[in-house]
C-alpha cells in the first residue's frame, strides 16, 4: 500500500509535464495560425486552375484510351493470327495460360491459409 | 450557396462551384500545410496540387466528413508521398530560411517565436502531422488513422512519443524539477 501511494504522484508529475508540453505546442500553433499571413487569390485564379486541371485530365484520358486500344488490337490480331495460321501454337498457349492461372491461384490460396 | 450545394454542382462539373469551394477553403488549407511543412512556400505549392487532385477525385467524396477535412486528408497524403518519393537529403539551408521567415513574421507582429514550434519542427513528419491533427484540429485517433492510412493505435503511439520528444526538447522536465528544488531549498 505504501508503494501505491508514491506511484500516482509520479504519474501526476509526468502528466503535468506532458500537458504542459501539449499546451506549449498548442500555443505555438495558434500563434502561427494568427500571425503568418496567407494571401487568398481571387475567384478567377481558382477557375483557371480548375479549367487547366480538367484539360490535363481530358488529355490523359485520350492518351490512355489510345494506348489501351492499340494494345487490345495488337493482342486480338496476334491471337487471331495464331488461331488461323499456327493452331498448334495457339492451343499450346491456351494450355499454358490455364495451367499458369491454376498454379498461381493455388499458391495464393495456400499462402493465405498458412498466413492465417 | 451552401457548401453542400456547391459540392453537388462541382460533382456535375460546374467550374464556378469548384472555384468557390476552393476559395472558401484555401486559407484553412494553407494554414494547415504551414503547420505540417513549417514552410509557407511549400505549403502554397502543396495547396495548389491538393486542389488539382481534388478536381480529379471529387467523384469519390461521399460527404460523410466536412469538405475541409477531405482536403486535409488529400493534402496530408500528397505531402507524405512527395517526401517518400524524393528521398534526397533534406535541404537544411532552405528549411532554416523558411524557419527564419516565419520567425520574422511572428516578431514583426510583436509575437514571440515559441520554442515549441522549434521542437515541433525537429520532429519527423509522420510524428508531427498526427500531433497537429490531434492537438490543434481536435480530430480523433480513428479519423487521423483514416486520413494517414494507418491504424488508430499507431496514431496514438506516434502522438504520445512525439509529445514526449517535444517535452524533452523543451526541457520541461528539468525546469519543473529545478523549480521544485528551488522551493525545497527555500523552505
Interface residues (C-beta under 8 A of the other chain):
Chain A: X13 X16 X17 X18 X20 X21 X22 X24 X25 X26 X27 X28 X29 X30 X31 X32 X33 X34 X35 X36 X37 X38 X40 X41 X42 X43 X44 X46 X47 X49 X50 X51 X53 X54 X56 X57
Chain B: X15 X16 X18 X19 X20 X22 X23 X26 X27 X30 X31 X34 X35 X40 X48 X51 X52 X55 X56 X102 X105 X106 X109 X111 X112 X114 X115 X116 X117 X119 X120 X131 X132 X135 X136 X163 X164 X166 X167 X170 X172 X173 X176
